[in-house]
Amino acid sequence: MKKINNIPFSPPDIGENEIEEVVDTLKGSWITTGPKTKKFEEEISNFCNTNKTVCLNSATAALELTLRVLGIGEGDEVIVPAYTYTASASPVYHVGAKIVLCDTAPNSFEMDYDKLKNLITSKTKAIIGVDIAGIIADYDKILEIVEQKKIHFKPKNEIQKNFGRIIVIADSAHGFGAKRRNHPSGSIADFTTFSFHAVKNLTTAEGGAVTWRDRDFLDNNKLYKEYQLLSLHGQNKDALHKNGLGNWEYDIIGLYYKCNMTDIMASIGLAQMKRYSKMMEKRHKIIDKYNEAFKDLPVSLLNHHDDDHISSGHLYLVRINNINEEIRNKIIIRMAEYGVSTNVHYKPLPMMTAYKNLGFDIKKYPNSYNQYQNEITLPLYSKLTMKEVDYIIDCFIKTLKEFDLC
């Protein structure tokens, strides 16, 4: 096995088309929020089979603004999986609501839906599901639960009253392009947020978006405008609309925030959209190759595609059976010595200092800890060559043998 010196974990897939699109923007009249951002929003809506999309500077901003649009704040509770990255939960804290963490089901990266039922109170205003690794969570089950619990729901404003139940939000930071029962991510939960960070399947360097399902009681244009106000200091005209002749005057509707997407960022996204289906196809070829190589090993693998669903192929999570955190960490170091960068997704939130300071204790989330202690994430991205994939496979199997695990 000839050593390959360095296989990074998740570099962005940027080509000449992305570069040319950005250069075109830099040579034009608009580099901040303008026509390319609007076009990117339209393409996302078409891709997700939704009516409106708002592009922002991160998925975290998209989630926070969604909570604010829904009027969620002090005195409210929002349920979030314990097994996720902080960006799924910190926006709840930002708006002044209480974070309620839900453990995973045994041997699963998804929330325990039975435990979820018991966490719902009259203060619960939203549930945030997480599409970990790009596999869409069971929002049908979550929606079924909130329907069962709607008698306890106490709305605080008109939009909550119109929903008449807890609102279901998908943190689909990993899930752009995933489908469940032939429905794309973005069209399943009430609201869906995406990330276009540099490590994501489709990137704008930094960036995110939010889209939502049509409802008879939702005025999509009004909702879109609310997001715009929240993301641009409460200013009732963005720079694009102020640029019309004699159209300089504007008002500040509220003391809001600054988290808009720029046309430079959108340019990268527009170029990526043109080849995104091929990028996803490459990811699934790598997944299939990994699955075949590891099928007889003492590991647990995720189901990325079957007749019911297809993931976005964002992450390749592997749980190595019957090992603890210490051995897992030694395996990561050994893989690095072979030149293969790996990662862990995720260290549960109750293990983090900020969440400990809020009173969370990992002992109350045993299933999440069990998922974490033996999990390792292998490289999975569209720039990987099949030669590199073969090398990663060889290194992983060799490492397991070195630790007497197979």
N, C-alpha and C positions, 0 to 999 in steps of 0.2 A: 504494500500500500504506500504509494508515493505521497509524501506530505504536501498538502496545499497550505501555504503559509497563513492565509487569512481569509476566512469566510465570515463576513459581517452578519449581524443578526437580521437587520431589516433596512437596507438602504433604499432611498427613493428611486423609482424607475423613471428617469427623465431622459428624453431623447431630443432629437433636432426639432420635432414638431412643437414641443413645449417651448423650446428656446426661441423659435421663430415667432410663436404667438406672443410671447412676452416682449420680444423686440418690437413687434408690430404695435403693441400697446405703448411702449416707451416712445415710439416715434409719433404717436398720435396725440390727441388733445386731452385724453383722460387716463390718469394712472390710479386715481382713487375710485370710489364707488361710482360707476357709470354704466355705459351700454353693455360692456362685457359681463359685468356682474349680473345685470338683468337677464342677459341671454343665458348665462350659466344657471340662474334660478329657473328659467323656463325649461331648460334641458333636464334638470333634476326632476321637476314636476312631471314631465313627459315620461321619464325613466321610471318614476315611482307610481305613476298612474294617479297623481293628485292634481289639485287645481292650482295651488300656490305653494311657493317655497321662499324662504328668506335665508339668504347667505350672510354669514357673520364671520367674525375672526377666529372662532373656535366652537367646538361642540359644547364646551363648558358654558360659554355665553349663550348658546342656543337653548340649553337646558334652563339656565337661570332666567332668561327672558320669558321662556314658556311659563315658568312658575309665576312670574310677575304678571304676565298677560292673564293668567287664570286667577289672579288675586290671592295667591297663597302666601301666607306670611305668619306673623306672630300669632301664637295660639293654635296653629295648625300642625298636623303631623303628616309626614310623607314617608312611605315605606320604601326601602332600598335594599338590595341584596348585600349581605356582609361580604360576599366574595366578588369584589370588583375593584376598580381603580377609584381613587378619591374623587375624580371628576363626576362620578355618578351621584355622589352624596354632598359634596361641598356646596353646590348651588342651593341646596335646601337650607343649609346653615346661613348662606349669604342673604337669603330673603327673610330670615328670622324665624323660620319654622323649625320644628323638632325632627331630627333624623331618627327614624325607627329602622333598625337593621333586622333583616330576616336571614336566618341560616339557610344553607343549601339543603336539598334533600340528600339522603345517604348516597354516596358514590355518584354524585351529580354536581354539575356546575350551575344548575338552575336553582332558583328559590324552592324551598319546601312549601308547596302550595297549601298543605294542611296547616302548617305553622303560620302562613300568611293570613289565613282566615282568622286565626286567633289574635293576630296583631292589630286587626282593624278595630278602630273605635269611632265614636261620633266626631272626633277631631281629625280623622284621616281624610285628607282632601285629594291625595294622589298616590299612585303606586308607580314606581319607576322600575321597569324590567330592563335587563341587560342582555344584549345579544352577544354573549362572550364567544370569541373566536370567529364571529361572523355567522353563528347559528342562531336563528330567530327563536326567542323564548316562546313559551306556550301562552300567547296573549289571549287565545280563545278561553283557556282555563282561567286566566286572571279576570277577563271580562265576565265570565260566568260567576266568579266569586263576587265581583263588585255588584252584579245584578242581584245576587242573593242577599247582599248586605245593604242594598239601597235604602231599606226602611230606616236604617240608622244614620243615613247621610244628612248632614246639616249644612246647606249651602250658605255662603256668606255674601254672594253677589249674583248678578244676573246670569253670567256665563255658567257658574256652578249650578244655579237653579235650573238652567236649561238642560244641562247634562243629567241632573237629577240623581247622580251617583258619583262615586269616586272616579276621578279621571285617570286614565291609563296612559303613561308616557313610556315610549321605548327609547332607551339609551342604545342606539344602534351605531355607536362610534365605530364598531367593527363590521357593521352589517350592510354597508352599501352594496346593493346588487344581490343580496340574499333573497330567497323566496321560500314561503311556506304555503302549501296547498295552492301553488301557482300565483299567490299574491305576493308582490314585491314588498320588501321592507320599506316603510313609509306609508303604506296603505292599510296597515293592520291595526296598530294601536291608534288611540285618539290623536296623539302627537308623536312624532318621531324626530330624534336629533341624530345628526351624522357628524363624524369627524373627518377632516381632510388634512390632518397633520402629516408630517413628512414620513412617518412609518406606516401610514394607512395605505390600503390597496390603491385608492385614488387620492392623489395629494394636490393641495394648492400651497404647499410649504407649511403654512399654518392655515387654519380655516375650519369652518363648520357650517351647518345648515339645519333648518327645522322645516318640516312639512307636516301637514295634518289632513285627516279625512274630512270629506264634505259632510256637513250636517245641515239639516233644514234651518236650524236656528243660528247657524254661523254665517255671518257676512264675511266672506273670504277677503274681499277688498279692504273692509274695515279692519279685520284682524291683521292683514299684511301691513297696513298703515300703523297699527299699534306697535308692531315689532320695529318698524322703521323709526318711530318716535323714540322708543326705548334705546335703540342702538345708536342714535345720532343726537344725543344731548337734549332730546325733546324738541328738536327743531322741526318745524312743520314742512320744510322743503329741504331736500338734499341738494348738493352742489349741482347735480345734473339739471334739476328743475329751476334752480336759481339762475342758471346761465342764460335763460331766455332774455330777449331784449326787454329792458325795463322791469325785469322780474326779480330784482335783488331783494326785495323786502321779505322778511320771514318773521315768525313768532316762535317763542319758546313755550311749549305747552306744559312741560314739566321739567323738573331737575333730574334728568335721567343719565344715561351712560354713553360710553363711546366704544363700540365693538363691531363696527361695520367691516365688511369684506372690501378689498380694493380690486380694481380691474387687473392689476398685475397678478394678484392671486387667482382671480377668476380665469385669467388667460391660461394659466397652467392647467386648471381644471377642465376648460373647454377642449384643450388638446388631448388631455387624458381620456375624456369621454369618448373620443373618436376611436380609441383602441381598447377601451375598457373590457369589452367582451373577450378579446383575445388574452388580455392580462389575467382575467379570471380563469379562462380555460387553461392557461399555463399553470396557475396555482393548483387547480384540481388534478392536473397530470402529476404534479409533484406529490400531492396528497395520496393519490392512488399508488404511486411508486413506494412511498413510505409505508402505506398500509400493507402492501404485499410483502415488503421486506420484514415487517415487524409482527406479522400475523401469528407467528409461533413463539414469540417472545413473552416473558412474564410482564406484560404491560397492558394498560387499559387505554384505548383510543376513542376519540370522538367520532360520531357518525356525521360526516360532512354532507352526504347526499344519499337519498333514496327516492322512492316514488312520491313521498310526501313532502320532501323539502330539498333544497340545495343551499349550502352556505355560501358566503362570499369568499371562503377560503382564506380568511385573514391570518389565523394563527394555527399552528400545529402543536396542540397540547398533548403531552404524553404523561401518564401516571405510571411510575415504575412500582409494580406490586411489592408489598412487604418490605419497604424501606422507610427510614425516617428522614427527618430534615437534614441531619448531619451527613448521612450517606449521599442524599440528593445533592448537597452542596459540593461534596467531593467529586461527584460525577461531573458537575458543571465545570469545576476546575480542570479535571482531566480532559474534558472535551476542548477547553480553551488551550490546553497544552498541545493538543492535536491541531490547533488552528481554527476551531469551530466555535463561534460565539453562540451561546444559547441564553435563555432567559427564564423567568418564572412569572406565570400569570395565574393568580395574583397572590400577593401577601394580603390576607384578609384585613379589612379595615380595622377591626378591633385590636389588631396587633400593632397598629401605628400610634405613635405618641399623641398626635392631635385627637384621635378618637378615644384613646385611653383617658385623656384629659376630660373628655365629655362623659366618662363613666362607663364606656364599653369594655367588656372583658372577654377575651377569646375563649375562655372556658365555657361561656354560654353559647358558643357557636362551634361545637365539636365537629360537625360535618364539614364546615368550611376549613377548619384546621387540617382535617384528614385529607381533603382535596389538595391543600397547599403543600403538605410536608413531603409528598413524593412526586410533585409535578415538575416537569421540565419542558420548556418550549423550544422546539428545533427551528432552524431557519426555514422560512417559507415566503418566497417573494418571486415576482415575475422575472427578475434578472438572473436568478439562479440558473446555472447550466446543469444539464443532466449529469455531467461528469462531477460537478460539485455535489449534487444530490447523492450520487453513488458514494462519494467520499464521506459525506455526513453519515450515511447509513453504515458504512464500514467502521467508522470511528465509534458510532453509538453502540454497535454490536460488540466491538472489541472492548469498549469500556465496561459494558455490562459483564462480559466474561472476566475481565480483570477483577471485578468486585464479586465474582462467583455468583452472579445473579442469573446466569443462563449457561 
